[in-house]
Every structure is written in C-alpha cells, then in structure tokens.
Amino acid sequence: MVMECNIDARGKALRLFGGLASIVGGLCIAGVAYLDIVELPYLWYASAGLLAGGSLGVFEGWSGWCVARAMGIWTPI
C-alpha cells in the first residue's frame, strides 16, 4: 500500500498540533500516575491511549497521510 498525501496543509497542522497536545497530556497523566497524586487504577491506560493516539496524530501531520481518509471515511478537515 502506497501512502500518498491525502490531506491539505490545514489538516496536517490540525493533526500535528492535536497530536502534540495529546502527547503532552499523556505525559502529564503518566506523571500523575507515577507520583500517586491521584490513585486511579486505570490511569496508566488513559496515559497509554493518549500517547498512542498523539503519536498517530503527529505521524499523520508529518506525513500528510490520514488513516481515516485512506479507509474511505470523509473527514471535514
């Protein structure tokens, strides 16, 4: 499968900055979980989800290739 650019500059910027915000949020939640500031058993899962989703968003913004659009799903941006 060839990854051709399927989003414009506005979509790239939105995915890149959204991904970076998710990574920062995931790191903050991981810090809270590590320091036991809040004792929630599933806080590590939330952190891992934000880090994984943020990494995908940064990759999409960097490469210009959107997974949802590649599967045929219309995205408004």
The first five atom37 places (N, CA, C, CB, O) and aatype in JSON, in Angstrom:
{
  "aatype": [12, 19, 12, 6, 4, 2, 9, 3, 0, 1, 7, 11, 0, 10, 1, 10, 13, 7, 7, 10, 0, 15, 9, 19, 7, 7, 10, 4, 9, 0, 7, 19, 0, 18, 10, 3, 9, 19, 6, 10, 14, 18, 10, 17, 18, 0, 15, 0, 7, 10, 10, 0, 7, 7, 15, 10, 7, 19, 13, 6, 7, 17, 15, 7, 17, 4, 19, 0, 1, 0, 12, 7, 9, 17, 16, 14, 9],
  "atom_mask": [
    [1, 1, 1, 1, 1],
    [1, 1, 1, 1, 1],
    [1, 1, 1, 1, 1],
    [1, 1, 1, 1, 1],
    [1, 1, 1, 1, 1],
    [1, 1, 1, 1, 1],
    [1, 1, 1, 1, 1],
    [1, 1, 1, 1, 1],
    [1, 1, 1, 1, 1],
    [1, 1, 1, 1, 1],
    [1, 1, 1, 0, 1],
    [1, 1, 1, 1, 1],
    [1, 1, 1, 1, 1],
    [1, 1, 1, 1, 1],
    [1, 1, 1, 1, 1],
    [1, 1, 1, 1, 1],
    [1, 1, 1, 1, 1],
    [1, 1, 1, 0, 1],
    [1, 1, 1, 0, 1],
    [1, 1, 1, 1, 1],
    [1, 1, 1, 1, 1],
    [1, 1, 1, 1, 1],
    [1, 1, 1, 1, 1],
    [1, 1, 1, 1, 1],
    [1, 1, 1, 0, 1],
    [1, 1, 1, 0, 1],
    [1, 1, 1, 1, 1],
    [1, 1, 1, 1, 1],
    [1, 1, 1, 1, 1],
    [1, 1, 1, 1, 1],
    [1, 1, 1, 0, 1],
    [1, 1, 1, 1, 1],
    [1, 1, 1, 1, 1],
    [1, 1, 1, 1, 1],
    [1, 1, 1, 1, 1],
    [1, 1, 1, 1, 1],
    [1, 1, 1, 1, 1],
    [1, 1, 1, 1, 1],
    [1, 1, 1, 1, 1],
    [1, 1, 1, 1, 1],
    [1, 1, 1, 1, 1],
    [1, 1, 1, 1, 1],
    [1, 1, 1, 1, 1],
    [1, 1, 1, 1, 1],
    [1, 1, 1, 1, 1],
    [1, 1, 1, 1, 1],
    [1, 1, 1, 1, 1],
    [1, 1, 1, 1, 1],
    [1, 1, 1, 0, 1],
    [1, 1, 1, 1, 1],
    [1, 1, 1, 1, 1],
    [1, 1, 1, 1, 1],
    [1, 1, 1, 0, 1],
    [1, 1, 1, 0, 1],
    [1, 1, 1, 1, 1],
    [1, 1, 1, 1, 1],
    [1, 1, 1, 0, 1],
    [1, 1, 1, 1, 1],
    [1, 1, 1, 1, 1],
    [1, 1, 1, 1, 1],
    [1, 1, 1, 0, 1],
    [1, 1, 1, 1, 1],
    [1, 1, 1, 1, 1],
    [1, 1, 1, 0, 1],
    [1, 1, 1, 1, 1],
    [1, 1, 1, 1, 1],
    [1, 1, 1, 1, 1],
    [1, 1, 1, 1, 1],
    [1, 1, 1, 1, 1],
    [1, 1, 1, 1, 1],
    [1, 1, 1, 1, 1],
    [1, 1, 1, 0, 1],
    [1, 1, 1, 1, 1],
    [1, 1, 1, 1, 1],
    [1, 1, 1, 1, 1],
    [1, 1, 1, 1, 1],
    [1, 1, 1, 1, 1]
  ],
  "atom_positions": [
    [[0.84, -1.17, 0.0], [0.0, 0.0, 0.0], [0.89, 1.24, 0.0], [-0.96, 0.0, 1.22], [1.8, 1.36, 0.82]],
    [[0.62, 2.14, -0.92], [1.38, 3.37, -1.03], [0.69, 4.45, -0.2], [1.52, 3.81, -2.52], [-0.52, 4.64, -0.31]],
    [[1.47, 5.15, 0.61], [0.9, 6.21, 1.44], [1.05, 7.54, 0.7], [1.6, 6.26, 2.84], [2.07, 8.21, 0.82]],
    [[0.01, 7.9, -0.05], [0.01, 9.16, -0.78], [-0.61, 10.24, 0.11], [-0.77, 9.03, -2.12], [-1.47, 9.95, 0.94]],
    [[-0.17, 11.46, -0.07], [-0.7, 12.58, 0.7], [-2.19, 12.73, 0.38], [0.07, 13.89, 0.39], [-2.57, 12.92, -0.77]],
    [[-3.04, 12.66, 1.41], [-4.48, 12.78, 1.18], [-5.12, 13.85, 2.06], [-5.14, 11.45, 1.42], [-6.35, 13.89, 2.16]],
    [[-4.33, 14.72, 2.68], [-4.87, 15.84, 3.45], [-4.12, 17.11, 3.06], [-4.77, 15.59, 4.99], [-2.97, 17.06, 2.61]],
    [[-4.79, 18.25, 3.25], [-4.17, 19.53, 2.88], [-3.37, 20.1, 4.05], [-5.25, 20.53, 2.43], [-3.25, 19.46, 5.1]],
    [[-2.83, 21.29, 3.87], [-1.97, 21.91, 4.88], [-2.72, 22.17, 6.18], [-1.38, 23.21, 4.35], [-2.16, 22.01, 7.26]],
    [[-3.98, 22.58, 6.08], [-4.77, 22.84, 7.29], [-5.01, 21.56, 8.08], [-6.12, 23.48, 6.92], [-4.94, 21.57, 9.31]],
    [[-5.28, 20.46, 7.39], [-5.46, 19.17, 8.05], [-4.17, 18.66, 8.67], [0.0, 0.0, 0.0], [-4.18, 18.07, 9.75]],
    [[-3.05, 18.9, 7.97], [-1.76, 18.5, 8.52], [-1.47, 19.24, 9.83], [-0.64, 18.76, 7.51], [-1.07, 18.64, 10.82]],
    [[-1.69, 20.55, 9.82], [-1.42, 21.36, 11.01], [-2.33, 20.95, 12.16], [-1.61, 22.85, 10.71], [-1.88, 20.86, 13.3]],
    [[-3.6, 20.71, 11.88], [-4.53, 20.31, 12.93], [-4.12, 18.97, 13.55], [-5.95, 20.23, 12.38], [-4.15, 18.82, 14.77]],
    [[-3.75, 18.02, 12.73], [-3.35, 16.72, 13.24], [-2.02, 16.8, 14.0], [-3.23, 15.71, 12.1], [-1.85, 16.13, 15.03]],
    [[-1.09, 17.6, 13.51], [0.21, 17.73, 14.17], [0.06, 18.37, 15.55], [1.16, 18.55, 13.3], [0.57, 17.84, 16.53]],
    [[-0.64, 19.5, 15.63], [-0.79, 20.18, 16.92], [-1.7, 19.41, 17.87], [-1.34, 21.59, 16.71], [-1.47, 19.4, 19.08]],
    [[-2.71, 18.78, 17.34], [-3.56, 17.93, 18.18], [-2.81, 16.74, 18.74], [0.0, 0.0, 0.0], [-2.99, 16.36, 19.89]],
    [[-1.95, 16.15, 17.91], [-1.13, 15.04, 18.36], [-0.13, 15.46, 19.43], [0.0, 0.0, 0.0], [0.09, 14.75, 20.41]],
    [[0.47, 16.62, 19.24], [1.4, 17.13, 20.24], [0.7, 17.42, 21.56], [2.1, 18.39, 19.74], [1.24, 17.14, 22.63]],
    [[-0.51, 17.98, 21.49], [-1.28, 18.23, 22.71], [-1.64, 16.93, 23.41], [-2.55, 19.02, 22.38], [-1.62, 16.87, 24.64]],
    [[-1.97, 15.9, 22.66], [-2.28, 14.6, 23.25], [-1.06, 13.98, 23.91], [-2.84, 13.66, 22.19], [-1.16, 13.37, 24.97]],
    [[0.09, 14.12, 23.29], [1.32, 13.58, 23.88], [1.65, 14.31, 25.18], [2.5, 13.7, 22.88], [2.02, 13.67, 26.16]],
    [[1.52, 15.62, 25.18], [1.78, 16.38, 26.41], [0.79, 15.98, 27.5], [1.69, 17.9, 26.14], [1.18, 15.81, 28.66]],
    [[-0.48, 15.84, 27.14], [-1.47, 15.39, 28.12], [-1.19, 14.0, 28.64], [0.0, 0.0, 0.0], [-1.35, 13.74, 29.83]],
    [[-0.77, 13.1, 27.76], [-0.44, 11.74, 28.17], [0.75, 11.7, 29.11], [0.0, 0.0, 0.0], [0.77, 10.92, 30.06]],
    [[1.74, 12.55, 28.84], [2.9, 12.62, 29.74], [2.52, 13.2, 31.1], [4.01, 13.46, 29.1], [3.02, 12.75, 32.13]],
    [[1.64, 14.18, 31.1], [1.17, 14.75, 32.37], [0.4, 13.71, 33.19], [0.27, 15.98, 32.12], [0.6, 13.58, 34.39]],
    [[-0.46, 12.97, 32.53], [-1.23, 11.93, 33.23], [-0.3, 10.83, 33.71], [-2.32, 11.35, 32.3], [-0.5, 10.28, 34.8]],
    [[0.72, 10.49, 32.92], [1.68, 9.49, 33.37], [2.44, 9.97, 34.6], [2.66, 9.15, 32.24], [2.73, 9.18, 35.5]],
    [[2.77, 11.26, 34.64], [3.43, 11.82, 35.81], [2.56, 11.77, 37.05], [0.0, 0.0, 0.0], [3.03, 11.46, 38.14]],
    [[1.27, 12.07, 36.87], [0.33, 11.99, 37.98], [0.21, 10.56, 38.48], [-1.06, 12.53, 37.57], [0.16, 10.31, 39.68]],
    [[0.15, 9.62, 37.56], [0.04, 8.2, 37.95], [1.33, 7.72, 38.62], [-0.27, 7.33, 36.72], [1.27, 6.96, 39.58]],
    [[2.46, 8.15, 38.11], [3.74, 7.7, 38.67], [3.95, 8.24, 40.09], [4.89, 8.14, 37.77], [4.45, 7.52, 40.96]],
    [[3.57, 9.49, 40.31], [3.76, 10.11, 41.62], [2.63, 9.79, 42.6], [3.89, 11.6, 41.47], [2.66, 10.24, 43.74]],
    [[1.66, 9.02, 42.17], [0.5, 8.64, 43.0], [-0.23, 9.85, 43.58], [0.94, 7.72, 44.14], [-0.68, 9.82, 44.73]],
    [[-0.35, 10.91, 42.79], [-1.1, 12.08, 43.22], [-2.58, 11.74, 43.28], [-0.86, 13.28, 42.26], [-3.28, 12.13, 44.22]],
    [[-3.05, 11.02, 42.29], [-4.42, 10.51, 42.25], [-4.33, 9.01, 42.11], [-5.25, 11.16, 41.06], [-3.64, 8.5, 41.23]],
    [[-5.02, 8.3, 42.96], [-4.95, 6.84, 42.92], [-6.13, 6.27, 42.14], [-4.92, 6.25, 44.35], [-7.17, 5.94, 42.71]],
    [[-5.96, 6.17, 40.86], [-6.94, 5.55, 39.98], [-6.28, 4.36, 39.3], [-7.51, 6.58, 38.93], [-5.18, 4.5, 38.75]],
    [[-6.92, 3.21, 39.32], [-6.25, 2.02, 38.79], [-6.04, 2.04, 37.27], [-7.04, 0.81, 39.15], [-5.15, 1.36, 36.77]],
    [[-6.84, 2.8, 36.55], [-6.75, 2.77, 35.09], [-6.11, 4.02, 34.51], [-8.13, 2.6, 34.5], [-6.25, 4.29, 33.32]],
    [[-5.4, 4.78, 35.32], [-4.77, 6.0, 34.85], [-3.66, 5.72, 33.84], [-4.22, 6.78, 36.02], [-3.43, 6.51, 32.93]],
    [[-2.97, 4.6, 34.0], [-1.92, 4.24, 33.05], [-2.49, 3.93, 31.67], [-1.12, 3.05, 33.57], [-1.86, 4.21, 30.66]],
    [[-3.7, 3.35, 31.64], [-4.33, 3.06, 30.34], [-4.7, 4.35, 29.61], [-5.58, 2.19, 30.54], [-4.55, 4.45, 28.39]],
    [[-5.18, 5.33, 30.36], [-5.51, 6.63, 29.75], [-4.25, 7.28, 29.2], [-6.18, 7.56, 30.78], [-4.26, 7.84, 28.1]],
    [[-3.17, 7.2, 29.95], [-1.9, 7.77, 29.5], [-1.4, 7.07, 28.24], [-0.85, 7.67, 30.61], [-0.97, 7.72, 27.29]],
    [[-1.47, 5.75, 28.23], [-1.01, 4.99, 27.06], [-1.87, 5.3, 25.83], [-1.04, 3.49, 27.36], [-1.36, 5.4, 24.72]],
    [[-3.18, 5.44, 26.03], [-4.07, 5.77, 24.92], [-3.77, 7.15, 24.34], [0.0, 0.0, 0.0], [-3.75, 7.33, 23.12]],
    [[-3.55, 8.13, 25.22], [-3.22, 9.47, 24.74], [-1.87, 9.5, 24.02], [-3.21, 10.45, 25.89], [-1.72, 10.17, 23.01]],
    [[-0.91, 8.77, 24.55], [0.4, 8.74, 23.9], [0.34, 8.04, 22.54], [1.42, 8.04, 24.8], [0.96, 8.5, 21.58]],
    [[-0.4, 6.95, 22.45], [-0.52, 6.24, 21.17], [-1.3, 7.07, 20.15], [-1.22, 4.87, 21.38], [-0.88, 7.2, 19.0]],
    [[-2.42, 7.63, 20.57], [-3.2, 8.46, 19.65], [-2.46, 9.72, 19.24], [0.0, 0.0, 0.0], [-2.54, 10.13, 18.08]],
    [[-1.75, 10.32, 20.17], [-0.96, 11.5, 19.84], [0.17, 11.18, 18.88], [0.0, 0.0, 0.0], [0.46, 11.97, 17.98]],
    [[0.8, 10.03, 19.06], [1.86, 9.62, 18.13], [1.3, 9.41, 16.73], [2.54, 8.35, 18.64], [1.95, 9.77, 15.74]],
    [[0.13, 8.82, 16.64], [-0.51, 8.65, 15.33], [-0.84, 10.0, 14.71], [-1.79, 7.79, 15.45], [-0.64, 10.2, 13.51]],
    [[-1.35, 10.93, 15.51], [-1.66, 12.26, 15.0], [-0.43, 13.0, 14.5], [0.0, 0.0, 0.0], [-0.48, 13.65, 13.46]],
    [[0.66, 12.9, 15.24], [1.91, 13.54, 14.8], [2.39, 12.9, 13.51], [3.0, 13.43, 15.9], [2.85, 13.6, 12.61]],
    [[2.31, 11.58, 13.4], [2.71, 10.91, 12.17], [1.84, 11.35, 10.99], [2.64, 9.38, 12.33], [2.36, 11.61, 9.91]],
    [[0.53, 11.44, 11.21], [-0.35, 11.87, 10.13], [-0.06, 13.3, 9.71], [-1.81, 11.74, 10.55], [-0.06, 13.62, 8.52]],
    [[0.19, 14.17, 10.68], [0.51, 15.56, 10.35], [1.84, 15.7, 9.63], [0.0, 0.0, 0.0], [1.98, 16.53, 8.74]],
    [[2.8, 14.89, 10.02], [4.12, 14.95, 9.41], [4.11, 14.39, 7.99], [5.12, 14.21, 10.26], [4.72, 14.96, 7.09]],
    [[3.42, 13.26, 7.81], [3.45, 12.59, 6.51], [2.38, 13.08, 5.54], [3.31, 11.1, 6.7], [2.52, 12.93, 4.33]],
    [[1.3, 13.66, 6.07], [0.21, 14.1, 5.2], [-0.73, 12.98, 4.81], [0.0, 0.0, 0.0], [-1.53, 13.15, 3.89]],
    [[-0.66, 11.87, 5.48], [-1.48, 10.71, 5.17], [-2.41, 10.42, 6.34], [-0.61, 9.47, 4.86], [-1.94, 10.18, 7.46]],
    [[-3.71, 10.45, 6.11], [-4.7, 10.22, 7.15], [-5.25, 8.8, 7.03], [-5.84, 11.26, 7.05], [-5.67, 8.36, 5.96]],
    [[-5.24, 8.09, 8.15], [-5.71, 6.7, 8.18], [-7.19, 6.63, 7.84], [-5.44, 6.07, 9.55], [-7.61, 5.78, 7.06]],
    [[-7.99, 7.52, 8.43], [-9.44, 7.5, 8.2], [-9.76, 7.77, 6.73], [-10.14, 8.54, 9.09], [-10.6, 7.08, 6.14]],
    [[-9.1, 8.74, 6.14], [-9.34, 9.02, 4.72], [-8.88, 7.88, 3.83], [-8.63, 10.31, 4.3], [-9.5, 7.61, 2.8]],
    [[-7.82, 7.2, 4.21], [-7.35, 6.06, 3.42], [-8.36, 4.92, 3.44], [-6.0, 5.57, 3.96], [-8.43, 4.14, 2.49]],
    [[-9.17, 4.83, 4.52], [-10.2, 3.8, 4.6], [-11.5, 4.24, 3.96], [-10.45, 3.42, 6.04], [-12.46, 3.47, 3.93]],
    [[-11.54, 5.47, 3.44], [-12.75, 5.93, 2.75], [-13.69, 6.73, 3.62], [0.0, 0.0, 0.0], [-14.79, 7.05, 3.18]],
    [[-13.3, 7.06, 4.84], [-14.13, 7.85, 5.74], [-13.89, 9.32, 5.45], [-13.82, 7.52, 7.23], [-12.75, 9.76, 5.39]],
    [[-14.95, 10.07, 5.27], [-14.83, 11.5, 4.98], [-14.57, 12.25, 6.28], [-16.09, 12.05, 4.27], [-15.31, 12.07, 7.25]],
    [[-13.56, 13.08, 6.3], [-13.28, 13.93, 7.46], [-13.44, 15.38, 7.02], [-11.84, 13.67, 8.04], [-12.98, 15.73, 5.93]],
    [[-14.09, 16.24, 7.82], [-14.37, 17.59, 7.38], [-13.13, 18.49, 7.25], [-15.33, 18.22, 8.32], [-13.19, 19.5, 6.55]],
    [[-12.05, 18.15, 7.89], [-10.85, 18.99, 7.79], [-9.75, 18.21, 7.11], [-10.39, 19.49, 9.19], [-8.65, 18.74, 6.92]]
  ]
}
